[in-house]
């Protein structure tokens, strides 16, 4: 009985706050180029920014992996309320089953998404699922980070951030990562390391954004949107 109550309360809160947020995206051209090629994308981001991503990505049909435990069940209900698809599994239990479901979703023409350090951490350590999935499907990985001008940070494992109403939000995306279908273990490990590195890079860029002057922001826009 708790699951639908939690899902309703949280989703209502996200909608009330989300409709007041003002988003700016940097690096959008990378995903635009992939879509122009009629390909789908494997999205990856840190768990702490999930609420801002949830509202921004609503009604796009992106399929998201979620776990089968209690938290995963109410989280699954919430993401469905925002127009996401769901696949059961996690990086710790049922991971292979989850990746198989995500592979099917990509083959059916849907993007997929990972909270890449979830469901329980370690925080800011990327798991290898997207690289494995990219090798098996030929779809590229797009990593990004979301940061808020004003937010509340919870004392949870992921330091979940709740944006304050009317906050500005920036989302920074890195160039996409391609994994060859014939990649061996060494290549796969290298792509995993590249994903970790790019996640860290976009995180730094996004989290410093609201400390920059107008001129510095213009230079950052020029760099990331080139």
N, C-alpha and C positions, 0 to 999 in steps of 0.2 A: 504493500500500500504506500510505502514511502517513495517508491520510484516515480510514479506519475506526479506526486505532489512536488517533489524536488524539481523534476523536469519542468513543470508548469511555472513554478516560482522563478527559477533561473532564466528560462527562456523569456518570460515577461520582463525581467530586469534587463536582460541583454537588449531587447527591442526598445525599451524606454530610453536606455542610455545610447544605444547605437544610432538611433535616428537623429541624435544631436551632434554626433561626431563629424569632424571635417577631415577627410582623408586626402593625402597626397602620396602618389606612388612614383618611385624612382626605379628605373631599369625595366619599365613595362615593355620596352621594345623587344626584349629577349623572348618573352612569351608570345608577343605578337608575331614574331618571325616563325615560331614553331607552328602557331595556328595557321599562318599563311601557307605552310607546307602540308596542311591538313593532317597534322599529327597531334597526339595528346601529350599531356605533361604529367610528370610525377612531382608534386609540390612537397616541399619539406621545410619545416620551421620549428622553432623551439616552443615547448609546451606553455611557457609563461605568457605568450601572446595570443593564446587561443581565443579569448573573448572578442578581441578586435578583429581577428580573422573570421570568426564565426559570423559576425554581422556583415563584414565586407564581402565575404564569399557566398552569401545567401542566394538561394534559387539558381545556382549554376550547375547543379547536378554532380558536383565533385563527390567521389566516393571516398569515405574516410574509414580507416581501420580503427576499431575500438575493442576493448577487452570484454571478456564475458563475466567479470566479477561484478559486485554490486555497483561500484562507481561506473564501470563501463556500461551498465544497463541504463542508468539515468542519463549518462552522457550521450548514449546512442539515441535516446528519445529526443534529447534537445537538438542534436544535429539534424535529425529528421524533420523537426519543426521548422528548420531554416532551409529546407530544400536540398540537403546533402543526402547522398546515398550512404549506406553503411555496409561494412564487411566485418565479420566477427573474427577475432584473433588478436594477438599482441606479439611483441618481440620476445616475451618471456614464456607465454603459454599459448599454444595454438598458432605460433608464428607462421609455420609452413602453410597451414590451412588459410590463414589470413592473406598471405602473399599470393596464393593460388586464386583466391577470390578477387584480389585487386588486379591480377593479371587478366582475369576474365573481363573485369570492368573496363580495362584499357582496350582490350580487343573488341569490346562492344562500343567503343567510341567515347568513353567517359574519362575525364581527368581523375586522378586519385591524389590523396593528401596524407601526409604523415606529420604528427607531432613527434619529431624525430628523436627526442630524448625521453619520450613517454614509454609506458604509462606511469612508471615509478622512478625514472632516473637511471643512472646519475645525471644530474642537471648539466646541460650544455655539452653532453657527450653524444655524438651522433651514432645511431645504430646503423647496421649495414643494410637494412631492408630495402631502401630505395635503390642502392647500387645493384643489388641482386635482381630486383624487379626490372631495372633499366636494361640489364644484360639479357633477360629472358624475353623482353618485349620490344626492344629497340626504341623505346620512348625516352626522351631526355629528362633529366632532373633539373628542377628550378628551385633553388633555395632562396629564402627571403627572411627578413626580420621586420617586426612591427614594433614601434615605440610610440609612447604617448607623451604629450606635453604635460599632462597632469593625470596621475593615477594613484591608486592605493595598492600597495604590494602586500600580499598576504604571507603569513609565516608558514607556508606549505613547502613541500620538497622542491617544487618548481619555482617558488616565489611568484605565484600567479599574480598578474597585474590586472586590476580592474580600472578601466579608464573612468575619469570623472566626467559628468555630463558636460557637453559643449567643448570638450578637449579637442585639440588638433592631433592628428595621427599621421605618422609617416611610415611608409612601407618601402623597404629597399630590397631590390632583387639583384642577384648576381647573374653573370652569363651562365647559360645552361651547361649541364654536364652530360656528355654522351658516353655511354659504355658500350663497347663493341660486343656483339653477340657471341663472339668467339674468345672473349676475355678470359685469360687464365687467372689463377688465384692471385698472382702478384699484381696483375693489372687491376683486378677487382679491389684489392687492398689499396692500391694507389688512387683509385676513383673514390673510395670511401674516405681516404685522407683528404682528397681535394674537396669533397663535400664538407667535411669538418672545417677546413680552412676557410672556405667561402662563407659558411654560416657564421664563423667568427668575424669575418670581414664585414659582412652586412650588418651584424649586430653592433659593431663599433660605430659604423657610419650612421645607423638609425638612432642609436642612443645618445649621440652627441648633437643630433640635428637641432634640437631646441635650445642649445647653448650658442648657436652660431649667429653671427650678424647677417643682415640681409645680403651683403656682398658675398660673404662666405657661402651662404645657401645657394646663391646663383652659380658659384664655381662648382659646388657639389652637384647641382642639377646638370650642369654642362658635362661633368665627368661621368655621372651615372646614366645619363640619357643619351650618351654619344652612340 
